[in-house]
């Protein structure tokens, strides 16, 4: 997940052994099983075909947390990507460096029961179940790779604009299909509440994706999204990756940000 991370985390990531194996506990594997079984049923008819095809290719274990080396075999075969084992929190430079080298960061911890339905930090379920299936897709893989290279070269100010592009596509993107709206954003795909909300609630706005609009749209990580951007075709991700995105960032900076569609945290707390 690309967002300003909390400064502290209660979670400690596990480390793989000399054979690249992470030894998860029985409770951790049970948490994965419960999350997987609940979410995979919910996504039937809601996730985009590209995601479901990737999920089939990965053939993820239901009973226990998959090993990253097994996921890597599929990703490298399909798109040349692999995963990268990371601690619970990494900085933006490390994040962009990994993406620029076709490595997707996976935090090697899983949420506890108290945060079973929602946590702000990206855990192993979010990263593997939410994102890795689409990394088998060439259009998604190209977009993510280009994004990483742009972010690595960008200034701190420009990275804030790029973060919005990632947020409204890779994390919270929707896709218009012949069969209706479908989900491709990993932040929705790994969240039961947001899966229903993004597609079926009448509360959020849903706009056709225009990169300039996306770059100008503020977001918050700790609420249901008040606005989603909708791709007209999945291959449009390739089209976006081939645009002069940094020129669009400059244009967005000149135009300024849109008014947020949510209350600031400080006001909510007062």
GIVENSUL-V778432 format. One record per residue. RES is the residue in one letter. OMEGA is omega in radians with two decimals (NA if undefined). Layout:
# GIVENSUL-V778432
res=RES omega=OMEGA
res=RES omega=OMEGA
This chain:
# GIVENSUL-V778432
res=X omega=3.14
res=X omega=3.07
res=X omega=3.10
res=X omega=-3.03
res=X omega=3.00
res=X omega=-3.06
res=X omega=-3.13
res=X omega=3.09
res=X omega=3.09
res=X omega=-3.02
res=X omega=3.05
res=X omega=-3.12
res=X omega=3.06
res=X omega=3.11
res=X omega=3.13
res=X omega=3.10
res=X omega=-3.07
res=X omega=3.10
res=X omega=3.13
res=X omega=-3.11
res=X omega=3.04
res=X omega=-3.08
res=X omega=-3.13
res=X omega=3.12
res=X omega=3.10
res=X omega=3.13
res=X omega=3.13
res=X omega=3.09
res=X omega=3.09
res=X omega=3.08
res=X omega=3.07
res=X omega=-3.10
res=X omega=3.14
res=X omega=3.12
res=X omega=-3.08
res=X omega=-3.06
res=X omega=3.13
res=X omega=-3.00
res=X omega=-3.09
res=X omega=3.06
res=X omega=-3.11
res=X omega=-3.04
res=X omega=3.11
res=X omega=-3.12
res=X omega=-3.14
res=X omega=3.09
res=X omega=3.13
res=X omega=-3.11
res=X omega=-3.11
res=X omega=3.09
res=X omega=-3.11
res=X omega=3.08
res=X omega=3.11
res=X omega=3.11
res=X omega=3.11
res=X omega=3.13
res=X omega=-3.11
res=X omega=3.11
res=X omega=-3.06
res=X omega=3.05
res=X omega=3.05
res=X omega=-2.98
res=X omega=-3.09
res=X omega=-3.12
res=X omega=-3.12
res=X omega=3.04
res=X omega=-3.07
res=X omega=-3.12
res=X omega=3.09
res=X omega=3.08
res=X omega=-3.13
res=X omega=-3.13
res=X omega=-3.12
res=X omega=-3.11
res=X omega=-3.12
res=X omega=3.11
res=X omega=-3.02
res=X omega=-3.02
res=X omega=-3.13
res=X omega=3.12
res=X omega=2.98
res=X omega=3.08
res=X omega=3.06
res=X omega=3.11
res=X omega=-3.10
res=X omega=3.03
res=X omega=-3.07
res=X omega=-3.12
res=X omega=3.01
res=X omega=3.14
res=X omega=-3.04
res=X omega=-3.12
res=X omega=3.09
res=X omega=-3.14
res=X omega=-3.13
res=X omega=3.13
res=X omega=3.12
res=X omega=-3.13
res=X omega=3.14
res=X omega=3.12
res=X omega=3.11
res=X omega=3.04
res=X omega=-3.10
res=X omega=-3.08
res=X omega=3.08
res=X omega=3.09
res=X omega=-2.99
res=X omega=2.95
res=X omega=3.09
res=X omega=-3.06
res=X omega=3.06
res=X omega=-3.06
res=X omega=-3.13
res=X omega=3.14
res=X omega=-3.05
res=X omega=-3.07
res=X omega=-3.10
res=X omega=2.93
res=X omega=-3.08
res=X omega=-3.10
res=X omega=3.10
res=X omega=3.12
res=X omega=-3.06
res=X omega=3.10
res=X omega=3.11
res=X omega=-3.05
res=X omega=-3.09
res=X omega=-3.09
res=X omega=-3.06
res=X omega=-2.97
res=X omega=-2.98
res=X omega=3.11
res=X omega=-3.12
res=X omega=3.06
res=X omega=2.99
res=X omega=-3.09
res=X omega=-3.07
res=X omega=-3.12
res=X omega=3.13
res=X omega=3.14
res=X omega=3.12
res=X omega=3.13
res=X omega=-3.09
res=X omega=3.11
res=X omega=3.11
res=X omega=3.14
res=X omega=3.13
res=X omega=-3.14
res=X omega=3.11
res=X omega=-3.12
res=X omega=-3.13
res=X omega=-3.11
res=X omega=-3.01
res=X omega=3.04
res=X omega=3.11
res=X omega=3.13
res=X omega=-3.10
res=X omega=3.10
res=X omega=3.10
res=X omega=3.08
res=X omega=3.11
res=X omega=3.13
res=X omega=3.14
res=X omega=3.10
res=X omega=3.12
res=X omega=-3.07
res=X omega=-3.03
res=X omega=3.05
res=X omega=-3.05
res=X omega=-3.10
res=X omega=-2.99
res=X omega=-3.13
res=X omega=3.01
res=X omega=-3.09
res=X omega=3.05
res=X omega=3.11
res=X omega=3.09
res=X omega=-3.12
res=X omega=3.14
res=X omega=-3.13
res=X omega=3.06
res=X omega=-3.06
res=X omega=2.93
res=X omega=3.14
res=X omega=-3.08
res=X omega=3.10
res=X omega=3.07
res=X omega=-3.06
res=X omega=-3.12
res=X omega=-3.09
res=X omega=3.14
res=X omega=-3.13
res=X omega=-3.10
res=X omega=3.07
res=X omega=3.09
res=X omega=-3.03
res=X omega=-3.05
res=X omega=-3.07
res=X omega=-2.90
res=X omega=-3.13
res=X omega=3.06
res=X omega=-3.08
res=X omega=-3.05
res=X omega=3.00
res=X omega=3.11
res=X omega=-3.08
res=X omega=3.01
res=X omega=-3.05
res=X omega=2.97
res=X omega=-3.03
res=X omega=3.13
res=X omega=3.11
res=X omega=-3.13
res=X omega=-3.12
res=X omega=-3.09
res=X omega=-3.02
res=X omega=3.08
res=X omega=3.08
res=X omega=2.99
res=X omega=-3.05
res=X omega=-2.96
res=X omega=3.14
res=X omega=2.93
res=X omega=-3.02
res=X omega=3.10
res=X omega=-3.07
res=X omega=3.03
res=X omega=3.05
res=X omega=-2.98
res=X omega=3.02
res=X omega=3.08
res=X omega=-3.14
res=X omega=-3.06
res=X omega=-3.14
res=X omega=3.04
res=X omega=3.06
res=X omega=3.06
res=X omega=-3.14
res=X omega=3.14
res=X omega=-3.11
res=X omega=-3.14
res=X omega=3.07
res=X omega=2.99
res=X omega=-3.01
res=X omega=-3.12
res=X omega=3.02
res=X omega=3.08
res=X omega=3.07
res=X omega=3.11
res=X omega=3.10
res=X omega=3.14
res=X omega=3.11
res=X omega=3.12
res=X omega=-3.11
res=X omega=-3.13
res=X omega=-3.11
res=X omega=2.99
res=X omega=3.05
res=X omega=3.14
res=X omega=3.11
res=X omega=-3.14
res=X omega=3.09
res=X omega=3.07
res=X omega=-3.12
res=X omega=-3.07
res=X omega=3.14
res=X omega=3.12
res=X omega=-3.09
res=X omega=-3.05
res=X omega=NA
